[in-house]
Amino acid sequence: MDASVAVDKVQHDSHLKAGLKSRHLTMMSIGGVIGGSLFVGSGSVIHSAGPAAVLAFLTGGILMMLIMRMLGEMATASPDTGSFSTYADRAIGRWAGFTIGWLYWGYWVALMAWEAYVAGKILNGWFPSITVNVFVLVTTLLLISINFFNVKNYGEFEFWFALIKVVAIVCFLVVGCLAVLNLWNLGEVSGISNLTAHGFVPNGIEPVVGAMLGVMFAFLGAEIATIAASESKNPSQQIIKTTKSVVWRVGLFYVGSIFLIVCLIPWNDPMLGQSGYGSYRRTLELLGVPGAEMLMNFVVLTSVSSCMISAHYTASRMLFSLATRGDAPACFKLTRSGTGIPVYAIIGSCLVAVVLALINFSDTLRPRDVLDTLMNMTGTIALLVYLVIACSQLKMRRKLEAGGRDIPLKMWLFPWLTWAVILFIVVCLGVMSFMPDYQVLVVSTGGAGICVALIGMLRQRRCAKQSL
């Protein structure tokens, strides 16, 4: 009887509960961005683009700042767990919200599998008697189970996971600054000579432009705060506070730390080109920090765990939002009474993540190749998400002003900066589509986006006919 009551509670409630605090939202937005891609993936970016990689990260940081301002403007006027997907629905059309919502959901589900693979590799290094495959599956099931608890508990988990990452990067910034100022004498490197000694743009501008794709993937995640704000008290106020704070913090952590790295170590250091080695680990080794490998493995493991929890949370909430708008099966909008947890949206996202994780058990597929391909495609999805946010803000701002609505947080220099962002993203996608290393990824992601958009258009037309 109790079981039937519990099921009934899930089936007849479709409202999220406010359980997140301001500190949860801030750490979620920071933690969602600082993942394995920063600690592990930045080395390959520097190795290919040289010290000019810092320009790619700086450009990505500025773009993220402008996008967050636009998103913050829309979110304060109308907080919603679907965030930019909902705004695209209202501003551009239902097909646009459908398309970007499903692409974004797919992004985070794929990210869960990639982060689980990284965690599995680290744990296998510590306990080689247990295979990577076992660690991947166990990590996936263990971490995503956190989202079945009350959202407040999830917020606490993410807060402390993210705090470890933030403390680690702050310590890295302190040590790096001391070394740049020649005040750190334990290692082999100091000063800023490597910034230009081997050429600032040694391989030409093309690798720098190409690095933008990886950088966009690295920065995507700051917008989680606007999705989670609907599960907090006074969401508009929380969004304003978080939007203003997360921009400079993420910019400092990313751009500041990458700048220190390219100052301290040569871009052509062979260790940077090794898959999974990491620029942060190499820098700490050259700085003479004891136990650099173990220290960075712990930080990376914490980072991927944090990102995995956030990824599952974000995917489930986007699936919930799509369902509430009729763009996903209705069961995904049902929540458990009392906790407000979208149980079926969590289960649905979990199942797909587990299937992707099970790629590691395949004898015919090469897991790393499959997961790397998925992650490279997500860089293009990040740019598409940014493009949709900018286009939505352009239209929603005019609708809000025409309706006399109060706008607590406004985009700077509207509409000129918004148009500049749109043009920049279109140019980036256009240039990358002609670059051999990125052409297949951009075209394939664009093709997938077009297919999803066509499905969305058909659904929109069918719904329009049914309403007549």
Secondary structure, DSSP 8 states (H G I E B T S, - for coil): -HHHHHHHHHHTB------B-HHHHHHHHHHHHSSHIIIIIHHHHHHHHGGGHHHHHHHHHHHHHHHHHHHHHHHHHS--TTHHHHHHHHHT-HHHHHHHHHHHHHHHHHHHHHHHHHHHHHHHHH-TTS-HHHHHHHHHHHHHGGGGS-HHHHHHHHHHHHHHHHHHHHHHHHHHHHHHTT---SSS--SSGGGTTT-SSTT-HHHHHHHHHHHHHHHTTTTHHHHHGGGBSSHHHHHHHHHHHHHHHHHIIIIIHHHHHHHHS-TT-GGGGSTTT-HHHHHHHHTT-TTHHHHHHHHHHHHHHHHHHHHHHHHHHHHHHHHHTTSS-GGGG-BBTTTTB-HHHHHHHHHHHHHHHGGGG-SSS-HHHHHHHHHHHHHHHHHHHHHHHHHHHHHHHHHHHHTT---SS--TTTTHHHHHHHHHHHHHHHHHTTSHHHHHHHHHHHHHHHHHHHHHHHHHHHHHHHH-
